[in-house]
Amino acid sequence: MNKFFGQIPKPDPYDAASIAQAASELERSHYGGRNPDDEFGPDRFPPRKVDIPNADDSEEVVEDFDSASLPVSQGRDDEIHEGATGKVVEEGIEYLAFYKSFRDFLEAPARKRWGIFFIKKRCVALATDMIFSTGESFSDCQNALTAFLYTHELYHYRFDAHCLQMEATRGDPVYRPYRSRVAKRPISEWHEESIANFYGLNALRSKISDDYYIHYIPNYPQPIVDYLCDLVANSPGAYADGIKEEQQWSRKNQMAQQASAAFPNAGTSDLKSLVNSTIRLGMNLSNPRESTLSSFLRLNKCPVYWIDWVKDGKSVLVPQATSLEEINDFIIRYLAGVKDHHSDHSYYLIDNGEKVKLPNRHRYDLTNHEFANIIRKAGMTSPKFFSERNRTSVWRKNVPRSQKLPSLIPSKGGAR
């Protein structure tokens, strides 16, 4: 893996249309003109429709990746914390970006387009959280995040393309039966998501080897790499195992078994082994010109877009803000906070001996600075905060916490 995967290519629209047309012709021959969803059920894997608004309530805006208008500076301290991290911890990486198959070219969202879609509002919100968690620039946070997400979603394209090649040469459907089967399994068995996260994290570093050792050099500031590793570790189900390199071989084998189940009548065990090993060829991601992909389906043929849903010029995607009421429960119930003194704000002494300041109640939700200050005083990262939020049913069960963590912002004589 090298930094190529953080440098997103600009695909040719003609190539993208040709791939979609070829896939359509092939699937018509497979299904005899029938809708594949009628046979395999609706497309639910990967979960690319998380919290997408009703088309009647907003306008869908799709922009080419390299021409979209993005913020060039970080969010302000006094802006409401939008909590995009929490939805990733709850739903998975597809909350921020999704891969839409060339097989679904005519389907919503983004009709008559396929490829990788970054959800603009949510990516900006996540990059803003990264700023307050790492102290790094918005530019570095946004660049690292898009490199990670691009590589994660590119893995989905890579396997889809490999399956299309198999279908073109062997004649049997592979990809849709596989997706349908996985959609019915628990999220812990979505092996493709674990592998995609693993390659996504690998895109953040370069591999250097000598005669004796393998070294990994970060391509981005280490606090940013640490943040994204923490985000993956606190994600749901198979997503979380993307940080475990030692599990990827097993995950790939299990993914191959899920896909090879599309051939229930493969015959002898030798033939089944051949089918399985052929599928397994499509599960690596190494360079722009994958040796097992034809030139027609090279990785740089996959289109990349920004997408959002707007009304009156503003995104309608609703953030998961953290309310003052909830943070009060977090401090008192989870951190065993005890009121220390009162002035314009309420101060609490929490379990690790630190003082935290509960913001005044003139606003309903926390700002970026207030959220970052409180959780870091508690020794927690943003992904860990939301992971514990889910585990404790919003600070109601299994509280207070059993393990006290030292502050990530060493106190210097009083509350900050």
LOLUMZA-527522 format. One line per 3 residues: number of its first residue (from 1); their letters; for each residue z, y, x of C-alpha. Coordinates in pm, 1 decimal, m for minus. Example, Ala and Ser with C-alpha at 12.3 -4.5 7.8 and 13.67 -1.06 7.14 Angstrom:
2
1> as> 780.0 m450.0 1230.0  714.0 m106.0 1367.0
//
This chain:
416
1> mnk> 0.0 0.0 0.0  m77.9 345.4 130.6  m71.7 703.8 13.4
4> ffg> m412.9 667.3 m152.1  m234.9 578.8 m471.6  m71.8 921.5 m475.1
7> qip> m412.5 1087.8 m442.1  m566.8 1042.7 m782.1  m947.9 1010.0 m774.3
10> kpd> m1183.1 1178.4 m1019.0  m1376.1 901.7 m1198.2  m1732.4 932.9 m1321.2
13> pyd> m1747.0 957.2 m1706.6  m2066.1 751.1 m1701.3  m1886.8 465.1 m1525.0
16> aas> m1597.5 480.7 m1773.0  m1836.8 467.4 m2070.1  m2027.8 176.2 m1914.8
19> iaq> m1709.3 m28.3 m1871.3  m1604.6 34.5 m2232.4  m1951.6 m60.6 m2357.9
22> aas> m1960.8 m381.1 m2152.6  m1615.0 m481.0 m2278.9  m1719.7 m411.0 m2637.9
25> ele> m2030.6 m628.4 m2608.7  m1833.6 m909.9 m2449.1  m1561.5 m902.1 m2715.4
28> rsh> m1819.3 m901.7 m2995.3  m1955.5 m1224.0 m2853.3  m1605.6 m1370.9 m2829.5
31> ygg> m1491.2 m1280.6 m3178.5  m1820.2 m1292.6 m3367.1  m1790.3 m934.3 m3487.9
34> rnp> m1433.7 m980.1 m3615.9  m1159.9 m731.8 m3529.3  m955.4 m893.7 m3248.2
37> dde> m637.0 m746.3 m3397.2  m696.4 m955.7 m3711.3  m663.8 m1266.2 m3494.9
40> fgp> m398.1 m1163.5 m3245.4  m203.6 m895.4 m3431.3  m170.6 m524.0 m3351.6
43> drf> m170.5 m406.9 m2992.4  193.3 m358.1 m2891.0  194.8 m425.3 m2517.6
46> ppr> 244.3 m220.2 m2317.1  435.2 m3.0 m2568.5  195.9 290.1 m2544.2
49> kvd> 283.7 452.8 m2878.3  645.2 547.4 m2811.9  735.3 853.5 m3019.7
52> ipn> 377.5 972.7 m3061.2  362.9 1230.4 m3343.3  178.2 1195.0 m3670.1
55> add> m178.1 1313.1 m3626.1  m149.1 1522.3 m3943.5  141.5 1724.7 m3802.8
58> see> m10.9 1832.4 m3472.2  m324.7 1865.5 m3263.2  m387.5 1609.5 m2990.8
61> vve> m483.8 1779.4 m2663.4  m641.9 1569.1 m2385.9  m727.6 1727.5 m2049.2
64> dfd> m887.3 1589.2 m1734.0  m614.6 1529.3 m1478.1  m745.4 1764.5 m1211.0
67> sas> m819.6 2057.7 m1445.0  m502.1 2070.5 m1654.6  m271.6 2372.1 m1643.7
70> lpv> 74.7 2276.5 m1517.6  387.9 2476.4 m1432.3  402.6 2575.5 m1066.8
73> sqg> 776.9 2646.0 m1051.4  1095.0 2471.2 m1152.8  1273.6 2499.1 m1487.2
76> rdd> 1541.9 2764.5 m1511.4  1914.0 2692.6 m1493.4  1964.5 2831.4 m1843.3
79> eih> 1693.3 2624.4 m2013.7  1808.0 2343.2 m2242.8  1822.2 2006.9 m2064.9
82> ega> 1554.9 1796.2 m2233.1  1680.7 1447.6 m2149.8  1347.9 1277.9 m2073.9
85> tgk> 1537.0 1050.7 m1834.1  1735.6 910.3 m2123.8  1426.4 797.3 m2311.8
88> vve> 1287.5 624.6 m2001.3  1618.7 440.7 m1961.6  1597.6 339.8 m2327.5
91> egi> 1225.2 274.8 m2373.1  1067.5 224.6 m2030.7  814.0 408.8 m1814.7
94> eyl> 555.7 422.7 m2094.9  759.5 705.2 m2245.8  609.4 923.4 m1971.6
97> afy> 261.6 775.2 m1930.8  56.8 488.8 m2070.5  m253.4 286.3 m1998.2
100> ksf> m503.6 253.6 m2281.6  m744.1 m35.6 m2236.0  m1121.5 12.0 m2234.0
103> rdf> m1110.3 m248.1 m2511.3  m942.1 11.4 m2734.5  m1190.8 288.4 m2656.8
106> lea> m1235.8 383.3 m3023.9  m869.4 359.0 m3121.5  m602.5 631.8 m3140.5
109> par> m453.3 798.5 m2949.9  m731.8 972.9 m2757.4  m1021.7 824.8 m2953.4
112> krw> m1337.5 767.0 m2747.0  m1133.8 774.9 m2425.8  m957.5 508.5 m2226.9
115> gif> m759.9 504.9 m1902.6  m429.3 642.5 m1778.2  m261.8 916.9 m1980.9
118> fik> 23.5 1129.3 m1849.5  223.6 1282.3 m2136.2  245.5 1639.8 m2011.2
121> krc> 560.4 1767.9 m2186.6  763.8 1462.5 m2087.6  644.3 1450.4 m1727.7
124> val> 733.7 1816.5 m1679.5  1077.2 1755.4 m1834.9  1140.4 1456.4 m1606.3
127> atd> 1027.8 1649.6 m1297.5  1265.0 1929.6 m1397.2  1553.5 1683.0 m1417.2
130> mif> 1453.9 1560.6 m1070.7  1485.4 1915.5 m937.2  1844.4 1955.1 m1052.9
133> stg> 1933.2 1604.6 m934.4  1771.7 1622.6 m589.6  1754.7 1991.0 m495.6
136> esf> 1387.9 1944.7 m401.7  1093.6 2160.4 m511.9  914.1 2121.0 m843.9
139> sdc> 590.2 2055.7 m656.8  734.3 1765.7 m457.5  906.1 1621.8 m765.4
142> qna> 591.5 1643.8 m978.8  367.3 1500.1 m705.3  598.0 1203.7 m640.5
145> lta> 639.9 1136.0 m1011.3  264.9 1133.5 m1075.5  205.3 907.8 m771.9
148> fly> 462.5 662.6 m907.5  332.4 673.0 m1266.0  m32.4 656.6 m1163.1
151> the> 23.5 343.9 m957.3  234.2 181.2 m1229.9  m37.7 237.2 m1490.1
154> lyh> m316.8 152.0 m1245.7  m165.0 m194.1 m1215.2  m215.7 m241.1 m1590.0
157> yrf> m581.6 m145.8 m1548.7  m616.7 m374.0 m1248.5  m508.6 m680.5 m1445.6
160> dah> m710.4 m581.1 m1753.0  m1021.6 m549.7 m1533.6  m955.2 m885.3 m1368.3
163> clq> m927.0 m1050.1 m1709.5  m1256.3 m891.2 m1816.0  m1424.6 m1047.4 m1513.2
166> mea> m1282.2 m1388.1 m1603.1  m1395.8 m1350.0 m1963.0  m1745.6 m1249.3 m1851.8
169> trg> m1784.1 m1557.9 m1632.6  m1583.2 m1825.4 m1816.3  m1647.7 m1715.5 m2173.0
172> dpv> m1296.3 m1736.5 m2320.0  m1068.4 m1446.1 m2418.7  m774.9 m1394.6 m2182.7
175> yrp> m638.1 m1042.6 m2209.0  m584.1 m1000.6 m2583.4  m418.0 m1341.1 m2632.3
178> yrs> m196.0 m1262.6 m2334.2  m94.7 m921.9 m2469.4  m26.9 m1062.3 m2813.3
181> rva> 189.4 m1337.9 m2667.8  393.8 m1102.3 m2448.9  445.5 m857.0 m2735.7
184> krp> 642.6 m1127.3 m2915.4  870.2 m1191.3 m2618.2  1188.2 m997.2 m2533.1
187> ise> 1149.6 m704.5 m2295.4  1317.9 m907.8 m2020.9  1000.8 m1122.4 m2013.1
190> whe> 753.1 m835.8 m1977.6  686.1 m941.2 m1618.8  387.1 m710.2 m1582.7
193> esi> 617.4 m408.3 m1617.6  841.0 m526.6 m1334.1  542.1 m573.7 m1104.7
196> anf> 390.1 m238.6 m1203.8  718.2 m59.6 m1126.3  737.7 m237.7 m790.6
199> ygl> 393.3 m113.7 m689.7  475.9 230.8 m829.2  776.6 259.6 m599.5
202> nal> 571.5 130.2 m307.0  333.9 422.4 m357.0  618.3 652.5 m250.6
205> rsk> 634.0 513.0 102.3  406.0 394.0 381.6  440.5 54.1 546.1
208> isd> 450.8 58.9 926.0  465.5 m266.2 1121.8  500.9 m351.5 1486.9
211> dyy> 535.3 m680.1 1672.8  888.0 m741.3 1546.5  971.8 m531.4 1240.7
214> ihy> 829.1 m378.4 922.9  931.2 m17.5 860.9  888.2 193.4 548.1
217> ipn> 837.1 567.1 590.2  886.6 787.0 279.6  581.3 987.4 175.3
220> ypq> 808.8 1225.3 m15.8  1160.0 1364.9 43.7  1414.6 1081.2 44.1
223> piv> 1625.9 1225.2 m243.0  1316.4 1208.5 m467.0  1244.4 848.9 m367.6
226> dyl> 1610.0 763.3 m433.6  1593.2 928.6 m777.0  1289.2 726.8 m884.8
229> cdl> 1440.7 402.7 m751.7  1753.6 482.4 m954.8  1538.3 553.3 m1261.2
232> van> 1372.3 213.1 m1229.3  1704.7 35.0 m1167.0  1845.1 176.0 m1491.8
235> spg> 1536.8 105.3 m1703.6  1538.7 m164.7 m1974.6  1460.0 m533.4 m1933.0
238> aya> 1194.8 m635.2 m1682.2  1126.5 m271.4 m1589.8  1454.3 m262.9 m1394.0
241> dgi> 1355.0 m549.1 m1164.7  1081.7 m337.4 m1010.8  1332.5 m245.6 m738.8
244> kee> 1372.2 m612.6 m639.3  1097.4 m710.0 m396.7  1229.5 m1065.3 m374.5
247> qqw> 1160.9 m1119.5 m747.2  797.7 m1015.4 m752.4  651.7 m1350.8 m647.5
250> srk> 836.6 m1524.1 m930.2  743.6 m1249.5 m1175.4  375.8 m1286.3 m1084.7
253> nqm> 391.3 m1661.4 m1132.3  551.2 m1619.6 m1475.3  297.5 m1355.4 m1571.8
256> aqq> 15.8 m1591.8 m1469.0  166.7 m1863.0 m1687.5  177.1 m1623.3 m1982.7
259> asa> m189.6 m1539.2 m1935.0  m303.8 m1896.2 m1867.5  m150.0 m2000.7 m2199.2
262> afp> m468.7 m1853.2 m2347.3  m628.8 m2182.9 m2240.6  m423.9 m2444.2 m2432.2
265> nag> m704.1 m2698.5 m2399.9  m767.4 m2651.3 m2030.2  m761.1 m3026.8 m1980.6
268> tsd> m610.4 m3194.5 m1676.1  m324.0 m3052.3 m1474.2  m571.3 m2987.6 m1192.5
271> lks> m786.7 m2769.6 m1417.9  m479.8 m2586.1 m1544.9  m377.4 m2519.9 m1186.0
274> lvn> m723.3 m2381.9 m1114.5  m706.0 m2148.9 m1417.1  m356.7 m2034.5 m1321.6
277> sti> m447.0 m1964.8 m960.0  m760.8 m1776.1 m1066.5  m554.9 m1552.9 m1294.2
280> rlg> m304.9 m1508.8 m1012.3  m579.3 m1347.8 m797.5  m565.7 m1044.0 m1024.1
283> mnl> m198.7 m968.7 m972.1  m198.2 m784.1 m641.0  m259.6 m415.1 m584.8
286> snp> m345.7 m319.4 m232.2  m632.5 m77.2 m175.6  m901.6 129.3 m351.9
289> res> m1156.3 m149.3 m331.0  m972.1 m460.3 m439.2  m1160.4 m754.3 m291.8
292> tls> m1132.6 m953.8 m614.2  m1273.0 m675.8 m835.8  m1645.7 m621.2 m870.3
295> sfl> m1791.5 m282.4 m780.9  m1842.5 m227.2 m1155.3  m1463.9 m231.2 m1208.6
298> rln> m1320.4 m74.9 m893.9  m982.9 92.3 m923.0  m1127.0 440.6 m887.7
301> kcp> m1333.9 383.6 m1202.8  m1021.1 415.6 m1420.1  m1009.0 764.0 m1583.8
304> vyw> m690.9 974.0 m1570.3  m585.1 1239.8 m1822.2  m300.6 1460.2 m1937.5
307> idw> m218.0 1435.3 m2306.5  9.1 1630.7 m2540.8  50.1 1704.5 m2909.1
310> vkd> 77.1 2070.8 m3001.3  121.9 2300.4 m3298.2  86.0 2678.1 m3280.8
313> gks> 25.7 2645.6 m2907.6  348.3 2455.7 m2831.5  421.4 2087.7 m2778.6
316> vlv> 577.3 1919.6 m3080.5  735.6 1643.1 m2871.8  1107.9 1666.3 m2942.1
319> pqa> 1337.3 1645.4 m2637.8  1649.0 1430.4 m2633.3  1892.8 1711.1 m2563.8
322> tsl> 2258.5 1644.1 m2482.2  2486.1 1829.2 m2724.8  2817.6 1997.2 m2642.9
325> eei> 2983.6 1760.5 m2887.3  2851.7 1457.3 m2698.4  2945.2 1590.7 m2355.4
328> ndf> 3295.8 1654.1 m2489.5  3318.1 1283.9 m2582.6  3178.6 1189.2 m2242.6
331> iir> 3447.1 1391.4 m2063.0  3742.3 1290.9 m2279.3  3657.9 931.9 m2373.3
334> yla> 3450.7 802.1 m2081.1  3602.5 1005.5 m1795.7  3956.3 1006.5 m1939.9
337> gvk> 3951.7 1385.4 m1916.1  4269.1 1584.9 m1976.4  4258.0 1956.9 m2051.2
340> dhh> 4373.3 2148.0 m1744.4  4373.2 2513.6 m1852.3  4186.3 2746.5 m2083.1
343> sdh> 4016.0 3081.1 m2031.2  3661.3 3161.1 m2142.5  3584.0 2792.7 m2102.3
346> syy> 3779.3 2468.9 m2126.3  3850.8 2289.7 m1800.0  3926.1 1918.6 m1778.9
349> lid> 4071.8 1707.9 m1501.4  3873.2 1379.9 m1496.9  3955.6 1034.4 m1362.0
352> nge> 3836.2 1097.4 m1004.5  4054.6 1408.0 m969.7  3770.2 1658.3 m1010.8
355> kvk> 3771.6 1950.2 m1251.4  3479.2 1996.2 m1486.3  3403.5 2294.2 m1703.0
358> lpn> 3310.0 2240.3 m2066.1  3059.5 2511.5 m2160.8  3142.7 2756.6 m2436.4
361> rhr> 3032.0 2673.4 m2787.1  2788.9 2959.7 m2844.6  2508.1 2707.2 m2796.9
364> ydl> 2461.1 2358.2 m2938.7  2299.4 2190.0 m2635.8  2360.4 2182.3 m2259.9
367> tnh> 2147.6 2370.5 m2010.0  1992.0 2207.8 m1703.2  2259.7 2348.4 m1472.1
370> efa> 2551.1 2254.7 m1699.8  2431.2 1896.0 m1741.2  2366.8 1842.9 m1369.0
373> nii> 2700.2 1997.1 m1269.3  2909.3 1783.9 m1507.1  2753.0 1446.1 m1433.2
376> rka> 2743.1 1503.7 m1057.0  3112.4 1599.3 m1063.5  3163.6 1261.1 m1232.9
379> gmt> 2978.0 1091.8 m943.9  2682.1 995.3 m1163.3  2307.3 1031.1 m1141.2
382> spk> 2103.1 1127.6 m1445.5  1960.0 773.6 m1496.2  2309.2 623.4 m1461.4
385> ffs> 2450.1 867.8 m1717.7  2197.1 757.1 m1978.3  2235.1 390.2 m1889.6
388> ern> 2610.5 417.0 m1949.1  2543.7 616.6 m2265.5  2352.7 320.1 m2404.3
391> rts> 2604.2 62.7 m2279.5  2898.3 242.3 m2441.4  2717.2 321.9 m2767.8
394> vwr> 2737.4 694.8 m2692.3  3085.7 688.8 m2535.9  3248.7 488.8 m2816.6
397> knv> 3285.6 137.5 m2671.5  3426.5 3.0 m2344.2  3572.9 339.9 m2248.2
400> prs> 3712.1 489.3 m2032.8  3509.7 361.5 m1741.3  3674.3 106.5 m1516.1
403> qkl> 3529.6 230.5 m1186.0  3604.2 582.9 m1068.3  3323.1 738.8 m868.6
406> psl> 3359.6 1017.1 m611.5  3197.5 1347.6 m695.3  2842.7 1405.2 m573.0
409> ips> 2939.4 1773.0 m538.6  3253.0 1782.1 m320.7  3496.4 2030.0 m469.6
412> kgg> 3602.8 2330.3 m263.4  3925.5 2447.7 m416.5  3842.1 2454.3 m783.3
415> ar> 3596.2 2395.3 m1062.5  3237.3 2502.0 m1023.3
//
